[in-house]
């Protein structure tokens, strides 16, 4: 058991390191805007480019992983992230900076498909659900790590020095991973996951659409609603982002007896998502609410809804139709969940902005409620399949 969980924790930490690259650019965005004379839409695009690889090629990468093996993908992903960060550190023009960020997205995609697939193969039947629930926390933890490390180093080394430091760290980790025990290429033919996995991963895409629309526009909403200073608004947004972590801990506790049953998954998910609805409604409908009230509602909505994604990751191997821990349908399903998740992250903020621009903040609350209900409907359909 210690050996199994030590390998799972290493893969989780690798995912956190990859996810830290999401926050690397956003933490120094004001400096990059000034250095490269970028507009706000341009810097927003630069930040989100890391998700382009997953949004375009997630499913294809999942199929390729089943064919060519985890080690090749993991090492290629780490090397790509390191090389891209190095180019970002020395980029002489915005065009090269953008190109490096897009390539970085491919490396990120490779790593975040390998890690959960490897975790599913390494874990036992009794621990697989808890291990995948732990994996589901890699993005919020990575975002916190990337923001903290980048912000603390930029005053000492400048933006180029920070990029170089990330490149060195990623290269070092990749070298160490060459000796990490992983299953090799399966050599099996490409196999599509079962229909339930398609519906369930689409539900995850709706969740990322929901949470990104909520969190990415939360600073603007709080400043406009309460007139709070940006420092307080930033703290509230950070707390709301990390509020999903207790949900993962609760999910792991629910699975302490072994695999997660369909009945328990749907009971907990239904209660959590239905409880999210009034929180979102009150957040955007309560005119003149204080910063403390709005912050509490946003944090509570993220905390309660955050109970569901870990359960979705835990159920994915069964929903994919896999019959063994190394079944290629698990890799394909991880590709799907990466693709839909990246798509939600890309579309969430701009779509939410369009809703607010056309109909105001209360309309965003209604739209988010509709997303939560659609997500619940998809989860019910997936389990029925």
N, C-alpha and C positions, 0 to 999 in steps of 0.2 A: 504493500500500500504506500509506504513512504516514497518508493521509487516512482510509482505511477503518478502520485500527486506532485512530486518534484518536477517531473517532466511536463505535467499539465501547467504548473505555475510558471515554468520557463516560457512555454508557448504563450501564456497570458501576458507575461512581461514583454515578450517580443511584439505582441499586438499593441500593447500600450505604447511602446516606442514608436511603432508605425503611426498610431493615432496622434501622437504628439506632433507629428508633422502637419496635422490639420491646423493646429493653433500657432504654429511657428510663424507663419506669415501675418496672421491677424494681430499677433502681439506687437509686431513692429510695423504695422501698416502705415501709421502716420509718418514714420521716418522714410519708408520706401516711397510713399506718395511724393514727399519733398525731393528725395534723391533722384527719382526717375520722372518727376513731373507727371504723375498719373492722376486721373480724375477719380472721383469716388466710385463710379461704376466700374472703372478699370481695376481698381484695387480689390473691389468685391469679386470681380471675375478671377483675379489672380488667386484669391483665397479659395474660391470654390473649385478651381481647376483640379484640385487633388481628387475630387469625386468624379471627374469626367471618365477616368479609366473604368471605374466600377459601373457608372451609368451606361457606358457604351458596350463594354466587353465582359461584364460580370459573369453572365451565363456561359459565354464561350470559354472563359478562363476556367470555370468550374468543370466543363466537359474536358478541357485539355489537361487539367490536373488529374482527372481519373485515368487519363491515357499515359501521361509522361511521368507522373510521380511527384511526391511532395518535396523531396530534397532539391530537385532541380528548380522548382518554382520558388521555394523559400530562399535559396541562395541567390537566385536571379533577382528576386524582389529586394533583398537587402542590398545587393550591389547596385541596383538601379536607384534606390533611395539615396545611397551614399554618393553616387556619381552626380545625381541631380542636385543634391545639396551643395556639392563642390562647385558645380557650374553656377548655381545661384549666388555663391559667395564671390565669384569673380566676374559675374555677368556685366558686360560693359554697356548694354542697351536693354530697353524694355522688351524688345522682341526675343532676345536670348533668355531673359528672365521668365517670360511667359512660356517659352518652349520647354525650359527646364522644369517648370512646375507641372506642365502637362505630362512630361515623361515621368516625373515623380509620381504622378497618379497611377501609372502602370505598375510601378514598384509597390505602391501601397496596395493596389488591388491584389497582386500576387501573394503578398504576405497575409492579408486578412482573409483570403480563401484557404490558404494552406493551414493556418493555425487551428481554426475550429474543426476542420476535417481531420487533422492529426489528433486533436483532443478526443474526438468521437472514436477514433480507432484505438487510442491508447487506453481510454477509460474502460472500466468494467461495466457490466450491465447495471449494477447497483449504483455506481458513481457517475454514470454518463450524464444524467440529467443535471446533477449539481455542478459538474464540470462545465457544461455548456452554459448554465446559468451564470457561473463566474465569468466565462468568456464574454457574455453579453455586456459586461461593465467596462470593456476595454476602451470604448470611445470616451465616455465622460472622464475616466481616470487619465487617459492619454491627453485629453484636452487640458485638464488641470496641470498635468506635468509639463506639457509643451508651453503653456502660458507662463507658468512659474519660472521654468528654466530660462526661457528666452528673455523674459522681462528682467530677470536678475543678471543675466550676462551682457545684455546689450549696453548697459552703462559702462561696462569694463572693456568690452571688445568691439562694440559697434555692430551694426547689422551684418556686415560681411564676416566679422569674426564669429558671430553667433552661428551663421550658416556653416562656416568651416568647422566649428565645434560639433555641430550635428553630423556633418559628413564624417568626421573622425570617429564619433561614437557609433554611427551606423556601420562603418567599415569594420570597426573592431568587433562588434556583435556578429556581423556576417562571418568573419573569420572563425569566431568561436563556434558558430552554428555548423561549420563543416564537420564537426565531430559529434554533433547531436544526433542521437539515434532516432531515425524516422523510417516509416515504411517506404519501400522503393516503389517504382512504377508498377502498377497492377497488371499492365499489359492486356487489360480487358477491353472489349469493345465499348464504345460510348453508349451509355444507357440513360435515357431520360427519366427524371423522377416521376412519381405517381401524381395524378391530378391534384390530390390534396395538398401536396407541397407547392404547387403553382398558386393555389388560392391562398394558402397560409403565408407565403412569401410576399404576395401582393398585399395582404393585410399588414405585413411589416412595413412595406413601402408607404401605406397610408399612415402608419404610426410615425415614421420619420417625417412625413409631410406635416403631420399635426405638430410634433414636438419642435421641429425647426421653425415652423411658422409662429409658434408660440414664443420660443426663446429668442430667435434672431431679431424679432421686432419688439421684444419686451423693453429694451432700453428706450426706444423711441416712444413707446406707449407710456411708460412711467414718467418720462420727462414731460411729455405733453399733458398727461393727466394730473400729475402732482407738482410739477415744477422742481423736482428733486435734482440735486447736483449730480453730475455724471459719475463721481466716485461712489456715491451711495447706490446709484442705479447699477453700476458695474458689479458691486458686491451682491446685490439682490439677484442679478442674472447668474452670477457664478453659483450662488447657493441653490437657485432653481435648477441649474444644470446638474449639480451633484446630488440633487434630491432623488434621482432615480436609483442611486446606489442602495439605499435601504430596501427597495423593492427586490433587488437581486439577492440580498441577504435573506429576505423573507421567502423568496422562491426556493433558495437552497434549503431552507429549513423545512419547507413543505415536502421536499423530495428526500428527506433524511431516511425514509424507509425504503428507498429504491426508485424504480422508474415512476415517472409521472403518468397517471392514468388520464384518459381522455375526459372522464367525468369530472375529476378534480380540476383539471386544467380549465375546462369551460365554466365551472362554478366560480372559481376564483377570478377568471378573466371577466366574466359577465358582471360580477359584483364590483370589480375595480373600475371597469369602463363606465358602468352606470353611475358610480359615485363621482366620476370625473366630470360628468355633464353639468351638474349645478355649479361646481367650482368654476368652470370655464364661463358659464353664463353670468355668474355674479361678478367675475373679474372684469368683463368688458361692459356690463350693463350698469354697474353701480356708479352713477355719476358723482363726481366730487369725493370719491373715496380717498382716504389718506394713503401715503406711501406704504405704511405698515400693513394696512388692510390688503392693498393690491399685492404686495409682496407675499403675504401669507397665502392668498388665494393661488398665486402663480406657483409657489413652492408646493402647496398641497396638491395642485392638479398634476404637476410633474411627478411628485412622489407616488400618488395613487395609481396613475396610469403607468408608471415605471415598473409596476409589479408584473405587467403582461409580457414585455419582450423577453425576459429570461425564460418564461414558460414556453414561449414560441420557439426559442432556440433549443430548449430541452426536448420538445416534441418533434422537431424537424426530422431527425433520422427516421422515426417511425412513420411520419407522414410522407417521407420520400419513397417509401416502399422497400427500404433497405432490409436485407435479410442477414447481413453480417456487418461487423463494425467497419470493415474496409470496403463495403459495397460502393461502387462508383456513383450510385445515385445520391449518396450523401454529399460528395463533392459537387455534383451538379446542382443539388438543392442549395448548397452554400453559395454557389455562383449566382443562383436566382435571388437569394435573399440579399446578397451584396448589390446586385443590379437594381432591384427595386428600392433598397435602402438608399443607395446613392442617388437614384432618381428623385426620391422624396426630398433628400437634402438639397438637391439642386433646385427643385421646383417650389419648395415650401416658401422661402422668403419672398421671391418675386410675386408669386400668386397671392400671398397674403397682402403684400404691398398694393397690388392692384385692387383687391377687395376693399381695403381701407381707403384708398384714393377715391373709389367710386361711391362707397356707401357709408364709410366711417367705421370706427372701432367696434360699435355694437354688432355690425354685420360680420366682422371677423369672428366674434364669439359664436354666432350662429353657424358660420362655415366650419369652425373647429368642432362644434357639436355634431354636425353632419358627418365629418370625417371619422369621429369616434364611433358613431352608429354604423357607418359603413365598414369600419374595421371589425366591429363585433359581428356583423352579418357575415363577413368573410371567414372569421374564425369558426363560427357555427357551421358554415358550409363545408369548411375544410375537414372538420371533425366528422361531419355526416358522410363525407366521401371515404 
